[in-house]
Amino acid sequence: MIEKNPDLAFFLKKAAFKDVRISWDGDLKDAPHIKKQIELLKEVGYNIQRNVFVFMIYNWDIPFEEMEKKRIKCWEWKVQISDCRFRPLTQSFDRYNLYNLFFFLIFLRQTKFHS
């Protein structure tokens, strides 16, 4: 949204929004769009290391290896990650198993060290 309307970054800052979260639910190919939004927030005065977070859902639609590449991009951009695992409470089936849980826990651990 900020990329399509850069004035929003200014208005967020003027309205004293402290911790801004950018959603990166897509693939690694969305990296240039995420980076542009981070740059716009930095231009209006946000401390990107403290006040800008990239929110990533780990729901097994995107493989662990790609999530790890996204995490490394965030580290290069010096922004924090706000991570989340998605599994609806009413869903009793999916690819949720110990193997996937293992990779999720690795990703979770890496994001904590990252931030």
Secondary structure, DSSP 8 states (H G I E B T S, - for coil): -TTT-THHHHHHHHTT--SEEEE--S-GGGHHHHHHHHHHHHHTT--HHHHEEEEEEE-SSS-HHHHHHHHHHHHHHT-EEEEEE---TT---SS-SHHHHHHHHHHHHHHHHH-
